[in-house]
């Protein structure tokens, strides 16, 4: 059963509202953290999910 709000290889739009310790932007899809490199705070981005973990995606 897949209870995560994002799916591998799917496209989503989100707004970057934080940074990780490694400098990646962090946005959320249905309150699920998505890490997006090369972004700035407040930026609205379209992302394709390439990795899904228990508590976050990339």
SVG drawing of the C-alpha trace seen along z (x, -y; Angstrom):
<svg xmlns="http://www.w3.org/2000/svg" viewBox="-2 -34 27 36">
<polyline fill="none" stroke="black" stroke-width="0.4" points="0.0,0.0 1.4,-3.4 0.3,-6.0 2.8,-8.7 1.3,-11.8 3.7,-11.7 4.5,-9.1 7.7,-8.3 8.0,-9.9 5.0,-12.1 5.1,-15.9 4.1,-18.4 4.1,-22.1 5.3,-23.5 6.7,-26.6 10.2,-26.4 9.7,-27.6 12.9,-26.4 16.4,-25.1 18.1,-21.8 21.5,-21.7 23.0,-20.8 21.4,-23.9 18.6,-22.2 15.3,-23.9 12.4,-22.3 8.8,-22.5 5.8,-20.4 3.2,-18.4 0.2,-17.7 2.6,-18.4 5.2,-15.9 8.7,-17.3 10.2,-17.4 13.9,-18.5 14.7,-20.5 18.3,-21.5 19.1,-24.9 16.1,-26.8 15.5,-30.0 13.1,-30.8 9.6,-31.7 10.2,-30.2 7.3,-28.2 8.7,-25.2 7.5,-22.2 9.3,-19.0 9.4,-15.4 9.8,-13.0 12.9,-10.8 13.2,-9.3 10.6,-8.6 11.6,-7.8 9.6,-7.3 9.6,-11.0 10.6,-12.9 11.1,-12.9 13.4,-14.3"/>
</svg>
